[in-house]
Amino acid sequence: MDKSLMSRGFHNEAQYYEEENWEEESSPKRIAKKRAHSTHRTFQPPVQQKERSSEYNLDDKISGLPEDILGSIVSLLPLKEAAATSTLSRRWRYVWTCTKNLNFDVGEETLYGYYGIGDERSKLARIRYVQWVNNVVNQHAGVTVDRFLVCYEVGYFAFSITRWIKFAMRNRVQILELNFLSNTRFKTYVIDRQLLSHRDVEVGLRSLKVLNLVGVNVDGEVIEYLLSNCPLLERLQVIFSSRLINLRVVGSPLLALKHLEIRFCTLIQSIEIYDAENLVSFYCHNLEIDRTIRLMIRNVPKLVDVYIHLYDDMFYYAYRVFTIFSCCLSQLQILHLDLSNESYVENPVYPMLKNLKELRVTLSPSDSLMLARLIPFMKVSPYLQKLMLKITKWDTDEEPEEFIKPAKCLHHNLKELEVFGYGGRPNEDELIVYFVENAVSLEKIIVNPSLFDKLPYSSTKPVKAEQDIARRHAIQHLQKKVPSTIDFSCL
C-alpha cells in the first residue's frame, strides 16, 4: 500500500477510488447517465434545436454543426485542448466527452519526467496522473474510442489499469497503447487469460487493430490467444516483458498481423513465425549477452522490413541474420543492423540484397573501423537509395580510436544519408565526408544530434546541451565540407 495514500486515510486502493467517485461503466447509474446525456444531445426535436440556435452568435457557424461532426473535430485535438473546449459555451460543454482520441501521453510530464526526481514528488505525480485518466474515463460519453494511450510509471495502480483496459475494450478501441516502463522497484502489470476472458474485453478484441505493450507482462499463451481472437490486429509490439519465454506466430486465414516487434524481453528463448502471409515487418532486439534465442522463420512472402539485434554471438552476427532470413533475403527492402558491438571480420562475403532500398545501421562513435564494417553491406546492396546511421551514445570512459579510411568504393544509387545521434566528433565527420565523396548520386544529408532511442535520460539538460554543441559544430564546420549541390540540413 502506498504510504502517501495511507496518510490520507485510505486503507487500500479500492477504497481510494470509491471515495474518488469512480463509476463503473457497466453500473446502472453510469449507464443511465450516459443514455440520458446521449439522448439529450442527439434526439432533440427540430423546434428545440431552432430555439437553442438563437443562443449562439450568428457568425459562429461551427457551433451549429451536428454533434457527430463536432465530436470528430475535438477528436483531432490533444486531450487537454479538447477538454478546454467545454468553456467555449453551453453548446460545447459536453462535446469533448465524445472524443475518440484518448491520448494521455503528455511527454516529459509523465513517464520520462519522473526520471531522477524525488520519490515523494513521483508518488504525487502518479496519483495526479491516475486521477486525470479516471476523470476523463468517468465523463466519457462516446460510443466508441479510436485510440486509448496511457504512459506513466505503474506504481501501485493495477486496479485502475484493469478498469481502463475494460473501458477501452468495451468501447471497441482500435489502437490500445499501454506504456508502463518504470524502474524495477515497481510491480509490473500483468495481462493474463482471465482478463482477456472478461465479457467487456472479449467484445473489444474484434475491433482491435494496434496493440502496443511496454512494461506489461504477457506470456506466449496470451499472445497466441490475442492473435487468434483479434481478426483485425495488424500491429503488435511487446517491450520489456519478463514473462515472454516462447512465442509462436502461426498463420491462418484469419491472421491479419502485418507488424511484429519484440524488444528487451530478457527471458525469451524462442520465436517461431510460420505461414504469416501478411507479415510486412519484424523487429527483434535482445539485451541478454548470455542468452541464445532460437529463431525460425518460414513462408513470409510479404516480409520486407527486418531488424534483428542479438548479443549472443557478435562475431557471427551478420551471418546469423542472413541465415535466419534466408527464405526472404531477395525480397527485403529495409534492413536494420546493429554493428556497434560486432567483432570485426575482414573481407566478409554476404549474399546479394538486390531489392534493398533502405539500410539502417547502428554504429559506435569510438569505432575506427565503422566504415570498414559498413562498406561490405553497401557492396551487396547496389540499388540502395537511403542510408540511416544511428550513432550510439558516447561512452566518456572510452578513448576514441583514430579513424581508418578505407579505399574508395563508389555507390551509384544512394540518394539520402541521415545520421541520428550525431555528436560532432571527428570520426562522425569523416564518415559523412566519405559518402559525400563516394555516393555519386547523393542529394540530401540530414544530421540529427537527437538520440534515436527515446530514453529517460535523453531529455535531461546535460544531454540537450551536448546536442546544441553538436548542432553548432555541424553548421559551422561540417556543412562547409558538403558541396552546394547536396541539400544539407541539421535538425
N, C-alpha and C positions, 0 to 999 in steps of 0.2 A: 504494500500500500504506500502510495506517495505521501511523504510527510507533509508536503505543502497542502494536500487535501485534508489530511488528518487534523492539521492545525486549524482548519476552517470548520471542523466539526463533522466531517464526513467519515463514516466507518468503512465504506467500500465504494468502489467506482459506480456501482449500480445506484446507490443512494444519491451520489453526486448528481447523476443525470436525472433522477426522479425529481430532485429539488430544482434542477435547471429546466424543468418543464419539457423534457423530451417527450414527444408524442410519436408512438409507433405509427408508421404509415398505414398499417392494417387495422388500427384501433377504430372502434365505431366513431369516436369523437373526431379523429383525423379524417376519416372518410366523409363524414357529414360536412365538415368544414370545407374539404376540397370540392365536394359536389356543389355545395351552396355557392362557393366562390366561382367555380367554373360556369354554373348555370347563370349566375348574376351577370357575368361578363359576356356570355356567348348568345344567350337566347332572349335578349330584351326585345319587346315589341317595337316595331318601327316608330311609333309615336314617341315612346320614351327616348329612343335614340335621337330623334329630332329635337326633343326638348333639351336633352343634355348637350347637344351640339352648340346651343346658344351660350353655354358656359365658356366655350373656347374662343380664343382670338380668331377672327375670320381669316387672318393671314396664316394661321397655323394649320397647314394642310396635313402635316404628318400625324397630328393627334386624331384627325378624322379618319385615318386608315383603319381597316378591320383589325381585330385583336390578333389574329394569327400572323398578320404581316408585321405588326409592332413587335410581337414576340420574336420573329425572325430577325428583326433589326437589332434588338438588345442582345440576341444570341451572338452577334458579331463583336460585341464589346467585351473587354476584360470584365471579370465578375464584379469587382468593386465599382467599376464605372457603370455597369448595368444596374446595380443596386442603387446607385446615386440618382438614376432617372426617376426614382419614386418621389423625389422632391420637386419635380417639374410642375405637376398639377395633380388634381384628383384623378384625372384620366390616366395618368402614368403611375399612380401609387402602387398598383399590383402587377403592372406589366412585366417587370423584371422577374417576378416569381415564376414565370413561364419560360425563362431562358433554357435553352437546350445545351448550353456550353457551361458546365460546372467545372471550371479550371481553378483549383485552389493553390496553384503554384505561384507564389509572389517572389520568386528568385531568392536573393540573399537574405530576405527577411525570415525565410523558413528554414529549409534543410541546411543550406550552406552558411546561413547567417549564424547558426548555433555553434559553428566550429570555433573552439577556443574561448568561448565566453563562460562565465561562471555558472556553476550548477544551479544556483537559485534562479538566476535570470533565465536559464534554459528551461527550467520547470515552468516558470510563469509564461514563457513564450509558447511552450507546448500547450498549456491549458488554454491560453487565448486562441491559439490556432484551432484546437478541438472545438471550442465554443463557437468560433466563427463557422466552421463546417456544419456543426449541429444546427445553428440558427438558420442557415441557408436551406439545409435539407428539410427542416421543420416547416419552413414557409413556402417551399416549392409547390407550385400548383399546376405544373405542366403534366402532360400525359406521358411524354417520352423525354429521354435525355440522350443527346448525341455523344457527349463526351463527359466523363467524370474522372478528374485527376486530383489526387491528393499527394502532397510531397512534404514530409516532415519526419522528425525522429519519433519512433514508435512510443517509447516510454512505457506507460502502464495503461494504454488506452485500447487494448484489443477488443474490449466490449463494444466500444464505439465503432471501431473499424468494421467489425462484423455487421453492424447495423448499416453503415454506409454502403457496404457491398450489397446487402439485401435491397436497400433503397435503389441503388443504381440498376441492379438486375431487374427489379420489379418494374422499373421504368424503361425497360428494354434498351439499355445503354448499348451503343455501338463501339465506343472506344473507352476502355477501362484501364487506367494507369494508376498503379499503386507504387509510390516511391518512398520506401521506408528505410533507406540506407542510414545507418546510425553507428555509433560506437558500440563495441561488443558488450558493454555493460548493460545494454538494453535488450530485453527479450524480443526475439524475432517473431513476427506474426506468422501464423501457420494457416494455410488453406488446405483443408482435408476433404475427403469424400462426404463427410457428414454435412459440411457447409454446402457443398455443391448439390446435395440431395434435397435441400430445403426448397419448398414449393416456389418461393419468390425467386430463388436463384435459378431453378430449372426453367422457369418461364423465360428468363433473360438470356440463357445460353443460346437460344435460337436466333438472337439478334446480334450477338457479339461478333465484331469484325476485327478488333485490335485488342490484345491483352498484353500489357507491359507490367512485369512484376520485378521490382528492385528491392532487395532486402526482405523478400517474402519467401518463406519456406514452403516448397512444394516437392513432392516426390514424383517418380516416374509414373506411378499408377494414376495420380491426379492429372498429369499432363496428357496421358493416353485417354483418360475419361473426357477431358476437355476437347481433344481433337476429334473424338468420336461423337460428341454431343453438341458441338458448335459448327453447324454446317456452313456458316458464313465466315468463320475465323480465317483471316488471311495473314495476320502478323502476330507472332508470339515471341516475347522477349522475357528471358529469365536470367536475372543477375543477382549474385550473392545469395544463393540458396544452398544451405548445407545439407539439406535432405535429398537432394537430387543425386542419385547414385548411378542408375541405369536409365537411359532414355531410348525409347523405340518410337520411331515415326514410320508407320507402315501405311502405305497408300491404300485408298479405297475410292470408289466412285464419288463419295461424299466429301473427301478431303480437299478443302479449298486452300490450304496453307501455302502461302507464297514466300513468306519471310520468317526465318527461324534464327534466333540469336540466343546463345548460351554463353554467359561470361562469369568468371570468378566463382564457379560452383566447385568449391575446393575438394569435395569428396567424390566427384563424378569419376566413374570407371569406364563406362562405355556409352557410345552413341551409335545407334543404328538407324539409317534412313534408307528405306526401300520403297520403290514404286511411288514416290512422291511426284506425281506428274505435273503438278502446278508450282512446285518449289522454284523460286527465282533466285533467292539469296540465302546463304547460310554462313553465320558467323559463330566461331567458337574460340574462346580465349580462356586458357587455363593458367592459373598462377602457381600451382604446386610444382616445385622443381623435381621432387622425387616420385611423382605420380604419373604413370603412363596411362593415357586414355586410349581405349580401343575404339577406333573409328571405322565404320563400314558404311559405304555409300554405293547405291546401285540403282540404276534406272531413274535418273533425274533429268529428263530431256530438256527442261526449261531452265536449269540452273546456269546462271551466267555471272553471278556475283558471289565471290568466296573470300572468307577471311579465316585463317587458322593460325592460332598462336599457341605453340606448345613449348613448354620448358623442359620436357623430359629428355630430349636428345638434341641439343642445339647444333651438334656437329653435322647431323644429317637432316636438319630441319627442313630445308628446301626440298630435298629429295623425298622426304616423307610426305610433304604436302602434295607433290606431284603424283606420288604413288596412290595416296588416298583418293585423289580426284582423277585418276587415270581414265575413268569411264566418261569424263566430260571435259577434258582439257581443251579439246578442239573447239568447244562452244563457249568457253569463258570469255567474257567481255570486260569484267572488272576483277582485279586480283589484289588482295591486301597481303602484304608480307611484313613480318617484324624481323629485321636483321640487326636489331640493336644488341642482341646477346649471342648471335650465331657465331660459331667458330669459323675462321676464315678457311675457305677451300680454294686452292689455286687451280685455275683453268677448269672450272666445273662444266659439265655437259648437261644441259637441260632440254626437255622436249620443246618443240616449236609451239608457240601460242599464236596461231595465225589470225584469230579473231579478237585478240585482246586490244581494247581501246583505251583502257584506263588502268594505271598501276599506282597503287598507294603503298608506300614503303616507310616503315619506322626505322630511324637511324639514331645512333648515339653521337652527340656533338663532339665527343672526345676521340672518336674513332678515326685514325689516319687513313684507314682502308675503306671508308664508306663508299667511295666511288668504285673501287675495285670489286666490292660486293654487288654493287648496283648494275654495272655495265653488262655482266652476263645475262641478266634478265632483259635488258634493253635489246640485246642482240637477238634474242629468240622472240621478240615482240615487234616485228617490223612495221606493223600498222598502228602502233601505239600513238594516241593523239594527246593524252593528258597524263602528266606525272605529278603525283602529290607526294611530297616528302614531309614526314612528321618527325620532328626532332624531339627527342626525349628531354625531360628536364635536366638541366646541368647539375652534375654532382660536383660540388665545390671542393671535395676532398680528392678528386681525381685529376691528375695532371694531364693537360691536353697534349696530344701527340702531334708531331709535325705532319701536315697534310701530304699524302703521297698522290701526286697527279699522274694518272696512267696515260698511255699513249692515246692519240686522238681516235675517236670512234664516232663517225658521223651517223646521225639519225635523221631520216628524211621526212618523217610524218608527224613528229612531235610538235604540237602547236601551243600547248599551255603547260606552264610549270607553276605549281603552287607549293609554298613552303610554310608549314604550320610550326609553331614553337620556335620561330627564328629568334636567335639571341644576339646577333651581331658579332659572332665570333669569326676569326679568320677562316677556320675550316668551312664554315657555312657559306661565307662569301666566295671562297674558292670553288665550292660545289656549284653555286649558281652561275658563276662566270664560265665554268666548264661547259654548261649546257648552252650558254649564250654563244659560245664558240663552236659547238658541235651539233646543235639541233638546228639544221639549216632552214626549217620551216617555222621556227618558233615565233609566235605572235604575241604572247601575253605572259607576264610574270607577276604573280601575286605573292607578296611577302606578308605573313601574319604572325606577329610575336605571341599571340594568344596561344595558350596550351590547347592541344587538340582534344584532351580528355578533361571534362568538367569535374574537378575535384574540390574538396572543401578548402584547400589552401590556394586554389587558383585565383581567388578574388581578394586575397589579402593585400594590404598596402605595399609591403616589400616586393611582392611579385608584380604588382601593377607598375611600380617604379622601375623595375628591371625591364619591363616591356616597353615603357616610354623611352628608356635609353636606347633599346634596340631599334625602335621606330626612327629615332633621330639619326642613328647610325646609318640605317638603310637609306634614308632620304638624302643625307649629307655626303655619304661615301659610296654605297653600293650602286645607287642609281646612276652615278657618273660612269660606271663601267658597262652600263646597258645602252646599246645604240637606240636612237630615237625611233627606229622602225619597229621596235618592240614596245608594246604597251606595258609600262611598269606601274604597279600600284602597291602601296603599303597600307594595310588595314589597321 
